Amino acid sequence: MTHGRAVGVMVAAALMWSIAGVVSRFLQSAQGFEVTFWRSAFNALALVLLLSWLRGPRELWASLRGAGRTMWWSGLCWCVMFTAFMLAITLTTVANVLVTMAVAPLFTALASWALLRHRLPPRTWGAIALAGIGIGWMYGTQMQGGDARHWLGTAVALAVPVAAAANWTLLQHDRTHGGRATDFMPAVLIGAVMSALLTLPMSLPFSATTHDLALLGLLGVVQLAIPCLMAVAVARVLPAPEISLLGLLEVVFGVAWAWLGANEAPSAAVLGGGLLVLLALAGNEWLGMRKPRLG
């Protein structure tokens, strides 16, 4: 895969990730935990089929049977991300959720600094401060407005970047100290299964219509399973900072889809706070890519 093609694949993956918010706004009956259950269940089914096709059923099941402790912890992190994201979408606006999720790279940098003793450059500390101001702006406005539902949704969404930071730090530690390149794609499948099992009891009795199941199947397959595999393939070609920067397109695409497709206009606080977060992330990643060239 050439660099240009890898960039195109990553942009396509971000576009596919971004449809979750607008698609969920067209559900008829399914709500809360049931939305999460069906999305995770369809995601797990799609991953079983895709990974079996790519690797063969025997190799897939062998990797699951031989999964070590790190693989299961990574699966738990994916479970938290899958579950918290859809719950947050049902509680607050798409823009609130996506902007809150966008701080995952900075949370990862902080976790690497605190747990792995990685030194953070001044540009990253500046980005963390700027993004913190943006998130504080969003939270402060919601708390002052007294809208507890939006505040709760944003708080639930915060679990996604926290789990993502824990996951990437865990995998980075495994690469550094494990002495081998472990394939953690089965962890995504483990996370999907755990999320479905966790939310199943709270989803009963089911209320989803056939229309809802079609949309949730679309999310499980097109919005999660396929772009996850695409991102793994791209990671072999593109450097991590460039992947993070391209991944920010999910925020832009997702807010635009919700605005144009579901008439969900973001508030001034979300636009202002979100702009600060995106500027912080984009500036940090851009400077990180420029530094090797300047050196």
Steps between C-alpha positions, in 0.01 A plus 500: 500500500642838397496799736234679293276195494545452875390860560194439285414182692534683833277784381242242391523330841441833678200563274354160589559552873323836483155369399407361843344819633278585205390139442400461867269801468278305259430209736131449567471304825839373621653709778780498756658163571312323221665725242840406639416130513393468137787712369757297695336169404503585129858623535607171661326295230660706222846469657466123530412475131762748381785365712409141410510599132832685535682246722298185498269379780765279661753780537236736638376259765857401585586866565193537721574182698859608550414858592712619791422741778594806295262394221211473745578835662506654153166334428358655817614843381326445166188392691497827694548702180223319310256522791564855618492646150149384412363578847639852473346545155157424649549757778654803331582651163729340244732803515540471878595133472742536208684802639538327838633186328751707302722552806601131496848568349577751775374265772722233349798733514428573868463129579830423326669775700353388834521121459773434246721798590499631145620858475242740353624788282387857582266502197301210651471668840373812322250294304377334820446839663315641197280192464424514872373855461278388213351207692456724807312751287260229384448351845464837672229617263299181543525512880395865511209429268371235737451239227589188699439264208757670276746521787456129575541412131824694476626334820419155359675594174811584702535128576583441132827700485597372846456138387674575171798650683518195729481269200774666293725533806448131574587403143801730498626339818453155346698600189779645713531218752339203328785440260266417212242666276167368631194520278229664711222500242324212682473737799252707300285189458532420871389856584198477271389171656552635854300815417212294358493267800523789747210693352274202414325470842429875505368491143213261570225499396608600149311783334703544179302491177622343178592851387710547817676165457597592144654828617676341796633226272635775275677654799643170620638402160571820305563743785710269721624167364617604153671832592676332795661253260582785260673695778709198597615463139584871475704487822763295314564791260421829673675632813290528817487885500364506146237237586392707803475813289294330229283342769386849603298508181247280681409799717459732202306246294285389795392850603426586135291182450293569813452864403402435138331160539319535833480879542707475820681831504786517753484769765738795507681350800553170318622676187737723698625229735521248218703740287752540783527122539548445125757780475692353793502151351573606143777737609663236719494232228610742225798618703582138579511416129704810415769444762676205329508693173641809670761294680 
